[in-house]
Amino acid sequence: MTGGGETQRWLEDAWDRAEAAVVLVGGDDAGPLAGRRLLAEVYDDDALAELRELTTSGAFTGDICRCHGSLTVALLDAGGDFIGGGSCHGRDTVSWERGRFRDDLEVADPEGLSAFLHRYGVPWPAAAPAGGVGSPRVT
């Protein structure tokens, strides 16, 4: 990863604590994580390590796109409580704790992330919401 030092530190801590990950419907405007429809669950250690690599490797943009994202990858601790989440945007971006950090991550392997999600039955990238792919970024 490059840039995004505060976000990187948070990601390292969050993923170190994570015992599972879930993929949920909706992006940043979809309400609380606990109230969303579940699309996929990831508990296997090898799959968690793969998802971690796919959603944390890349370059931080220093800003955010205008769309709210199409789905969210959320991390769960050993007690099943949410640690936090990252909304998926366009075809290649994850915005971890967007309201807190306001710094999108352009993932290093968007095709790999898409393939991973497809293995779990999650079509991503999904059809872009209004203001989605190609939207200007805002700071």
N, C-alpha and C positions, 0 to 999 in steps of 0.2 A: 504494500500500500504506500501511497505517497500523499503528503499533505494530510489535513484533517487530524492533527495530533490528539486533540481532546476526544474526537470520535473514535480514533484508533484505540485509545486507552480504555474507553467505555466498552468497545467491542471485545477487546481481549478479556476484560473482566466478565462481561456478560456471557460470552461463549465458554469461558472456563467454568462458570457456574451452571451452564445449561445441561440439563439431563434429557431434554427433548425439544423438538421444534414442531410447530404446526403452521400450516398454510391456511390462511383465512380469506374469505371473500372481502373485497373492498380495500381501498387505500386509506389515505389520511382522513378522509371525510366520512368514513363508514361507522363511526362511533367507537365505543369501548371494545377492546379486543375480546373480552369475555362474552359479548353479546353477538358475535359474528358467526356465520355459518362456517363450519369446518370443511376444508377441501382435502387436506392430507395431514397425516401424522408421521413424524420421523423419530424413532426411538433407538434404532440400531446405531451403535457407536461409529462404525465405519461410514454409514450414511450421514450421520451428524458431522463427522469430520469433513466429508466431501461437501456438504451444504455450507459448512463454515468457510471453507476455502473459496467456494464459488460466490459467496455473498460478502466476502470481506477483502478479496484481492482485487486490486485495480487502482484507479486514481480518483481522488476527491476533486470535485469541480469547484468548490468554494461558493456554490450557490445551489438553487433548487429550480426545478422546472415548474411550470404553472399547473399541471394536472395533479390530481390527488393520488394517482396510482390505481392499479387494477386489482392488486391483491397484496396481502401482507404476510411476511414470514415472521412469526413470533417465537420467542424463546421462553422455555419453561424451566423452572428450577426443580430441585428434587421433591418439593412439596406440591408441584403442579401449579405453582403461581407464576404469573407472567413476569418475566424480567424486563422485556421490552420488545420492540418490533421494528421491522424495516419494510417500508412500502416499495413495491416494484413498479417502476415507471418505464414507459416506452418499451424498447427492446433490449436495453443494456444497463439500466440504472436501478440501484437500491438506495433508498433514503432512510437510514437508520435513525430512529427517534427524531424525526424531521422537525418537529416543533422546538426541540431542544437544541439541535446542532445546526440545522439549516445548511446541510452540506451533502449533496448527492454523491454517491460513489458510482462511477462508471466501472462496471465489473470487467475484470480481465478476460473472462471467458463467457460471454453471453450465450453462445451456443451450448456450452456445457450446462449452464444454469437452466436453460430452456429444456434440454434433454433430461436433466435431473427431475425437474418438475413434471414433465410428461410421463416419466416412469412412475410417478405417484398419481397419475391421472389428472394433473392440473395443466390445462392448456395455457401456456405463457410463451411468448407474449400474446395476450388476448387482444381483441379488437380495441383499439385505443379509444378512450373516452374523449369527449369534446375537449380540445386543448391538449391532446396527448402528444404522440410522437411528433417531433419537430417543433414543438412549442418553444418559444423563447424562455430562457431561464430568468428568474428574478432573484434579487438578493434581499 
